[in-house]
């Protein structure tokens, strides 16, 4: 029977995904929202996404979308509805509030003209969470917020100016979004206590971990290092991803200053990039690289000797960096300069793919790097554990299947209530 004649599990369903970040963004939450929506479209659903203009991680609207007020486009079978919003070039509590307010206002004033069978939103977008809850209530359909980060805790922990006031406002928005939920998805069990603290019954929480959304490395490692100017014999420590306040990347700049024989590479973009460049001025062993294209991203990760994930000491349980799934795929050992006991530390320990060190401590980072350089067999064993962990726990098929189960549960419950 031709593929087109097969009954698909979501035939006839109309789904609305609300996510401020979406393709063509290549890092953060955008790729997960896109792969989820595209998966549901392939499963037969009439899938729509309400999103913003591409801007992450640079926090600059991509050139093709500048000046665009509203847009509707087709991407891989998904109808994408874009709404213009303010993009703050630098982060402060006031600017972040203006960003969220602009997303919220435009999303509520001009939502897609459709009645979905279910609404799924991605948090940490406070505006996306509130928009999803409001639209689901308006249409009297199930609502599923998926907690990728918690902005209330993030504002309190990240060191952003005015963070205390922002945390209070963010927590109120998160409570509204989560209390309205039919079921709540969380990407890591470390989020459960905070979600239940918002009044969500633990029986309404489902674990839906992120999956690895990048391909395995394939290029010759020595050739990639030569192309990047990384000499053999020089240990390379690479951080890839957003350069924001909560990452606390100053620890890697200071490590470079203490160890001229080690090359530190910061690859990515973000609102702290200029400040980090100024801090690193005059350091010949620190490179700032732009975000890598998707076709070479994991090859560059694999060319490094050590991959670093860093967070400020105050960051505990509000975030599990999406970069970890890509790091594990690369087959290189990870050094996690993060608070012990948080979700990031738990994931690194669970994978067996890296070492934990104290946050904001460049000497501790360097000690771990030197340990891995001096013990190549141990470093290789840690690195090899990453792909194994991905294969067993973080495959795209397994991740999407968990979302399918979550969606099926709410749709079947809604049908049962309707029949009664």
HUVENJO-V920475 format. One record per residue. N is the residue number from 1. D_CENTER is the distance of its C-alpha to the mean C-alpha in Angstrom with 1 decimal. Layout:
BEGIN
{{N,D_CENTER} {N,D_CENTER}}
END
This chain:
BEGIN
{{1,39.0} {2,36.8} {3,33.1} {4,33.6} {5,36.1} {6,33.9} {7,32.8} {8,29.1} {9,27.6} {10,26.3} {11,29.2} {12,30.2} {13,27.1} {14,25.4} {15,21.8} {16,19.8} {17,16.0} {18,15.1} {19,11.8} {20,12.0} {21,9.6} {22,10.9} {23,12.6} {24,14.0} {25,10.9} {26,9.9} {27,6.7} {28,3.2} {29,3.8} {30,7.3} {31,8.2} {32,7.7} {33,9.7} {34,12.1} {35,12.8} {36,13.4} {37,15.7} {38,17.4} {39,18.1} {40,19.7} {41,21.7} {42,23.0} {43,24.0} {44,26.2} {45,24.5} {46,25.0} {47,21.4} {48,20.5} {49,17.4} {50,17.8} {51,15.5} {52,15.9} {53,16.9} {54,14.5} {55,14.0} {56,10.7} {57,10.5} {58,14.3} {59,14.8} {60,17.7} {61,18.3} {62,18.8} {63,22.6} {64,23.2} {65,22.0} {66,23.8} {67,26.5} {68,25.3} {69,25.7} {70,24.8} {71,24.2} {72,24.2} {73,23.2} {74,23.1} {75,20.3} {76,20.8} {77,22.8} {78,20.5} {79,22.0} {80,19.6} {81,20.9} {82,19.7} {83,20.9} {84,21.3} {85,20.1} {86,20.5} {87,18.1} {88,18.9} {89,19.5} {90,19.5} {91,17.9} {92,20.3} {93,20.5} {94,22.8} {95,20.8} {96,17.6} {97,20.0} {98,21.5} {99,18.2} {100,17.5} {101,21.2} {102,21.4} {103,18.7} {104,20.4} {105,23.9} {106,23.4} {107,21.6} {108,24.4} {109,27.2} {110,26.3} {111,24.4} {112,24.9} {113,28.5} {114,28.0} {115,28.3} {116,25.5} {117,26.2} {118,22.8} {119,20.0} {120,16.4} {121,13.9} {122,10.3} {123,10.1} {124,9.5} {125,11.5} {126,14.9} {127,16.8} {128,15.0} {129,15.8} {130,19.3} {131,19.9} {132,19.0} {133,21.3} {134,24.0} {135,24.1} {136,24.2} {137,27.0} {138,28.8} {139,28.9} {140,29.4} {141,26.8} {142,24.3} {143,21.0} {144,17.8} {145,15.0} {146,11.8} {147,10.5} {148,6.8} {149,8.2} {150,11.8} {151,13.0} {152,16.5} {153,16.0} {154,13.6} {155,16.5} {156,19.0} {157,17.4} {158,16.0} {159,19.4} {160,19.0} {161,22.6} {162,23.7} {163,20.9} {164,23.4} {165,24.3} {166,20.8} {167,19.9} {168,22.9} {169,22.1} {170,18.5} {171,19.7} {172,22.3} {173,20.0} {174,17.7} {175,21.0} {176,22.2} {177,19.2} {178,19.2} {179,23.0} {180,23.4} {181,21.4} {182,23.2} {183,20.7} {184,17.4} {185,14.5} {186,12.6} {187,10.1} {188,12.2} {189,15.9} {190,15.5} {191,14.4} {192,17.7} {193,20.1} {194,18.5} {195,18.2} {196,21.8} {197,22.9} {198,22.2} {199,24.8} {200,23.0} {201,25.2} {202,23.6} {203,25.2} {204,22.8} {205,19.6} {206,18.2} {207,15.8} {208,13.4} {209,11.2} {210,8.5} {211,10.6} {212,11.0} {213,10.8} {214,13.0} {215,16.7} {216,18.7} {217,20.3} {218,23.8} {219,25.3} {220,28.0} {221,26.5} {222,29.6} {223,29.6} {224,26.0} {225,26.9} {226,30.1} {227,28.5} {228,26.2} {229,29.2} {230,28.2} {231,31.5} {232,32.1} {233,32.9} {234,30.5} {235,27.6} {236,24.3} {237,21.3} {238,18.1} {239,14.9} {240,12.4} {241,9.6} {242,9.6} {243,13.0} {244,13.0} {245,15.3} {246,13.4} {247,13.0} {248,16.8} {249,17.3} {250,20.9} {251,21.5} {252,21.1} {253,23.3} {254,25.9} {255,25.7} {256,26.6} {257,29.5} {258,30.8} {259,30.7} {260,31.9} {261,32.2} {262,28.4} {263,26.2} {264,22.9} {265,20.5} {266,17.7} {267,15.9} {268,13.7} {269,14.1} {270,13.7} {271,16.2} {272,17.5} {273,18.4} {274,22.0} {275,22.6} {276,21.5} {277,23.7} {278,26.5} {279,26.2} {280,26.3} {281,29.2} {282,31.9} {283,30.0} {284,30.9} {285,28.6} {286,25.3} {287,23.6} {288,21.1} {289,19.8} {290,18.0} {291,14.9} {292,16.2} {293,16.9} {294,15.5} {295,19.0} {296,19.2} {297,15.8} {298,16.4} {299,20.0} {300,19.4} {301,17.3} {302,20.2} {303,22.7} {304,21.7} {305,23.5} {306,20.8} {307,17.0} {308,16.0} {309,13.2} {310,14.5} {311,14.2} {312,17.1} {313,19.6} {314,19.1} {315,15.5} {316,16.0} {317,14.3} {318,12.0} {319,8.7} {320,7.8} {321,5.9} {322,4.1} {323,7.1} {324,9.5} {325,9.8} {326,10.9} {327,13.0} {328,14.8} {329,15.7} {330,17.4} {331,20.0} {332,20.1} {333,20.3} {334,17.7} {335,18.7} {336,16.6} {337,18.1} {338,16.8} {339,18.7} {340,20.3} {341,19.7} {342,16.1} {343,13.4} {344,12.4} {345,16.1} {346,16.7} {347,14.4} {348,16.0} {349,19.3} {350,19.0} {351,18.1} {352,21.1} {353,19.5} {354,19.7} {355,21.4} {356,20.6} {357,22.2} {358,22.8} {359,20.4} {360,21.8} {361,24.6} {362,25.1} {363,28.1} {364,26.2} {365,23.7} {366,26.7} {367,28.5} {368,25.8} {369,25.6} {370,29.4} {371,29.5} {372,27.4} {373,29.5} {374,32.7} {375,31.8} {376,30.6} {377,31.2} {378,29.1} {379,26.3} {380,26.7} {381,26.6} {382,23.3} {383,21.8} {384,23.3} {385,21.8} {386,18.2} {387,19.1} {388,21.2} {389,18.5} {390,16.3} {391,19.5} {392,20.4} {393,17.3} {394,14.2} {395,16.0} {396,14.8} {397,18.1} {398,17.7} {399,14.3} {400,15.7} {401,18.9} {402,17.5} {403,16.3} {404,19.8} {405,21.5} {406,19.8} {407,20.8} {408,24.2} {409,24.9} {410,24.5} {411,26.4} {412,29.2} {413,29.5} {414,29.8} {415,32.4} {416,34.3} {417,34.5} {418,35.7} {419,38.4} {420,39.6}}
END
